[in-house]
């Protein structure tokens, strides 16, 4: 989708469809919607009454203009109650409208910036959310269809009449484009099958992104990982014929960096459970166990374009967890880079083993903040469902900053306790700790294990197991891979769009 900004009235644009909006409870349309209604001799107002259009979020109404406007159609999208308007509502409204346009076979669509007029939102933020809803809401994954029938909107025009707001709108549109492309890259990776997205494939993707964007890529093979003492990470790889790849991407800003942040993504490209084998039903979607890796790699694509003032190190300990005669066994003891030992109680609690060495590596590289994303525990899904990711941290200031980024980005997180009262559950008689503490408080005990490898750095663990792969449409993201964590990371690393 080609996206551009026009200094024009939405009613003057020649295209297949224009998108305007209406708040819930508004009987007489105003602004751009009112202008379209007047050009149509009050047709919108009549249809709003006759069709029972209430302006609820996600509700749309399509009207053919019959030549009374340069556009062939007008699509009215609901913004809900004015006092409840937020950026997520804007995304849902934009997604609903663009899906309606797509289903009508529109190719060239123009939209106003939802929420920036009567809604009173900052133009840049509203424009970003409008574009994100449009692009994320019309995503299709057709790569493996033998006869794909894409329904694509080729061009999106964002109309803004007020010339003084154009720089802000342009900044928001550009940011929305960058963010949406990154999220959809992550969705492509997670939706793809594990026979294609192997550790080697992720390594190739990382090196390609680096060559295209100027990032620095480094892929550690098994011998290098052995020399560094990555016993936990390598233990997971033992059962698979796929070679492990410890992948790093580094972004360096011009001049002295304002800080050094590591973002670490769990990269288990397929999780069978190992010798602690999952059921067939539980294994079906386990291609998504590299959702953290996909989020981190996709976020780095955006970081390279947006160029924040902090140095960012992305780490993906890519591996496959499979059963075989050489696989790690329950009862084995493995040693991490920092010398701490872990007893393997369950080989299906493997993600935390890979992250343990990745956290150690990030600390050794001088990173001052550590953030990891992982589809780590079913316990987090039971606790928070498919809407929120769980965040646990040793630094409340870091959590508060992430919460604000969550609110703005639409990537929702909810804080869970990182309480020492749970630590007894991962105590081991033969090693420093064991890799699982049972089902009770499972998300928390997994985070407590990871906290042993942060080397005292401010650190946040984000368990994205719930929202990473959706079983139904959430109004913006359709069923399947969601790209969870990408928007959150970009917002945290890059801040708000600058006009």
Secondary structure as the mmCIF struct_conf table of DSSP 4:
data_model
#
loop_
_struct_conf.conf_type_id
_struct_conf.id
_struct_conf.beg_label_comp_id
_struct_conf.beg_label_asym_id
_struct_conf.beg_label_seq_id
_struct_conf.end_label_comp_id
_struct_conf.end_label_asym_id
_struct_conf.end_label_seq_id
STRN STRN1 UNK A 2 UNK A 6
BEND BEND1 UNK A 7 UNK A 8
HELX_RH_3T_P HELX_RH_3T_P1 UNK A 10 UNK A 12
BEND BEND2 UNK A 15 UNK A 16
STRN STRN2 UNK A 17 UNK A 22
TURN_TY1_P TURN_TY1_P1 UNK A 24 UNK A 25
BEND BEND3 UNK A 27 UNK A 28
HELX_RH_AL_P HELX_RH_AL_P1 UNK A 31 UNK A 39
TURN_TY1_P TURN_TY1_P2 UNK A 40 UNK A 42
HELX_RH_AL_P HELX_RH_AL_P2 UNK A 43 UNK A 50
TURN_TY1_P TURN_TY1_P3 UNK A 51 UNK A 52
TURN_TY1_P TURN_TY1_P4 UNK A 57 UNK A 58
STRN STRN3 UNK A 60 UNK A 64
TURN_TY1_P TURN_TY1_P5 UNK A 66 UNK A 67
BEND BEND4 UNK A 68 UNK A 72
STRN STRN4 UNK A 73 UNK A 78
HELX_RH_3T_P HELX_RH_3T_P2 UNK A 82 UNK A 84
HELX_RH_AL_P HELX_RH_AL_P3 UNK A 87 UNK A 103
TURN_TY1_P TURN_TY1_P6 UNK A 104 UNK A 105
BEND BEND5 UNK A 107 UNK A 107
STRN STRN5 UNK A 108 UNK A 112
TURN_TY1_P TURN_TY1_P7 UNK A 114 UNK A 115
BEND BEND6 UNK A 116 UNK A 117
TURN_TY1_P TURN_TY1_P8 UNK A 118 UNK A 119
HELX_RH_AL_P HELX_RH_AL_P4 UNK A 123 UNK A 137
TURN_TY1_P TURN_TY1_P9 UNK A 138 UNK A 138
TURN_TY1_P TURN_TY1_P10 UNK A 143 UNK A 144
TURN_TY1_P TURN_TY1_P11 UNK A 146 UNK A 147
STRN STRN6 UNK A 155 UNK A 159
HELX_RH_3T_P HELX_RH_3T_P3 UNK A 163 UNK A 165
HELX_RH_AL_P HELX_RH_AL_P5 UNK A 166 UNK A 191
BEND BEND7 UNK A 192 UNK A 192
TURN_TY1_P TURN_TY1_P12 UNK A 194 UNK A 196
BEND BEND8 UNK A 197 UNK A 197
HELX_RH_AL_P HELX_RH_AL_P6 UNK A 199 UNK A 213
TURN_TY1_P TURN_TY1_P13 UNK A 214 UNK A 214
STRN STRN7 UNK A 216 UNK A 220
HELX_RH_AL_P HELX_RH_AL_P7 UNK A 222 UNK A 227
TURN_TY1_P TURN_TY1_P14 UNK A 228 UNK A 229
HELX_RH_AL_P HELX_RH_AL_P8 UNK A 231 UNK A 237
TURN_TY1_P TURN_TY1_P15 UNK A 238 UNK A 239
BEND BEND9 UNK A 241 UNK A 242
HELX_LH_PP_P HELX_LH_PP_P1 UNK A 243 UNK A 244
STRN STRN8 UNK A 245 UNK A 251
BEND BEND10 UNK A 254 UNK A 256
BEND BEND11 UNK A 258 UNK A 258
STRN STRN9 UNK A 260 UNK A 265
STRN STRN10 UNK A 267 UNK A 271
TURN_TY1_P TURN_TY1_P16 UNK A 274 UNK A 275
BEND BEND12 UNK A 276 UNK A 276
HELX_LH_PP_P HELX_LH_PP_P2 UNK A 277 UNK A 279
HELX_RH_AL_P HELX_RH_AL_P9 UNK A 280 UNK A 283
TURN_TY1_P TURN_TY1_P17 UNK A 284 UNK A 285
HELX_RH_3T_P HELX_RH_3T_P4 UNK A 286 UNK A 290
HELX_RH_AL_P HELX_RH_AL_P10 UNK A 291 UNK A 306
BEND BEND13 UNK A 309 UNK A 310
STRN STRN11 UNK A 311 UNK A 321
BEND BEND14 UNK A 324 UNK A 324
TURN_TY1_P TURN_TY1_P18 UNK A 325 UNK A 326
BEND BEND15 UNK A 327 UNK A 327
TURN_TY1_P TURN_TY1_P19 UNK A 330 UNK A 331
STRN STRN12 UNK A 333 UNK A 335
TURN_TY1_P TURN_TY1_P20 UNK A 337 UNK A 338
BEND BEND16 UNK A 339 UNK A 339
STRN STRN13 UNK A 341 UNK A 343
BEND BEND17 UNK A 345 UNK A 345
TURN_TY1_P TURN_TY1_P21 UNK A 347 UNK A 348
HELX_RH_AL_P HELX_RH_AL_P11 UNK A 351 UNK A 364
TURN_TY1_P TURN_TY1_P22 UNK A 365 UNK A 366
BEND BEND18 UNK A 368 UNK A 368
STRN STRN14 UNK A 369 UNK A 374
HELX_RH_AL_P HELX_RH_AL_P12 UNK A 378 UNK A 384
TURN_TY1_P TURN_TY1_P23 UNK A 385 UNK A 387
STRN STRN15 UNK A 389 UNK A 393
BEND BEND19 UNK A 394 UNK A 394
HELX_RH_AL_P HELX_RH_AL_P13 UNK A 396 UNK A 409
BEND BEND20 UNK A 410 UNK A 410
STRN STRN16 UNK A 413 UNK A 415
HELX_RH_3T_P HELX_RH_3T_P5 UNK A 420 UNK A 426
BEND BEND21 UNK A 429 UNK A 432
STRN STRN17 UNK A 433 UNK A 434
BEND BEND22 UNK A 435 UNK A 435
BEND BEND23 UNK A 439 UNK A 439
TURN_TY1_P TURN_TY1_P24 UNK A 440 UNK A 441
HELX_RH_AL_P HELX_RH_AL_P14 UNK A 442 UNK A 451
TURN_TY1_P TURN_TY1_P25 UNK A 452 UNK A 453
BEND BEND24 UNK A 454 UNK A 454
TURN_TY1_P TURN_TY1_P26 UNK A 455 UNK A 456
STRN STRN18 UNK A 458 UNK A 463
TURN_TY1_P TURN_TY1_P27 UNK A 465 UNK A 468
STRN STRN19 UNK A 469 UNK A 470
BEND BEND25 UNK A 471 UNK A 472
BEND BEND26 UNK A 475 UNK A 477
HELX_LH_PP_P HELX_LH_PP_P3 UNK A 478 UNK A 478
BEND BEND27 UNK A 479 UNK A 479
STRN STRN20 UNK A 480 UNK A 481
TURN_TY1_P TURN_TY1_P28 UNK A 484 UNK A 485
HELX_RH_AL_P HELX_RH_AL_P15 UNK A 486 UNK A 494
BEND BEND28 UNK A 496 UNK A 496
HELX_LH_PP_P HELX_LH_PP_P4 UNK A 497 UNK A 498
#
